[in-house]
Amino acid sequence: MSVTASLWYSSGCRTVWAMVDANVPEKYWTGKGCNIWRNSDMKHYTCNHTTGTREKLSPMLNDKNTTGFATAWSYIGDDPHLMFARTGSY
């Protein structure tokens, strides 16, 4: 079982967004989410997801002339056991 955070960038509109992908068996999976962060002021947007597809995208965040990073998490079972991932800053 794993969770992956991905950082995406559009040079056309100079925005970043995060994607979370959870590799967790359906019977154990209880939700996941991701954040996109802007380093200059730590502004961020969150996505939360509890049903359906394993991938989920955050809203887009303007990062003109700065860098950003993505974080992601996934809950497993009733513990709740939490898996966490973070990208580097780009």
Secondary structure by P-SEA (a helix, b strand, c coil): cbbbbbbbbbcccbbbbbbbbbbcccccccccbbbbbbcccccbbbbbbcccccccccccccccccccccccccccccccbbbbbbbccc
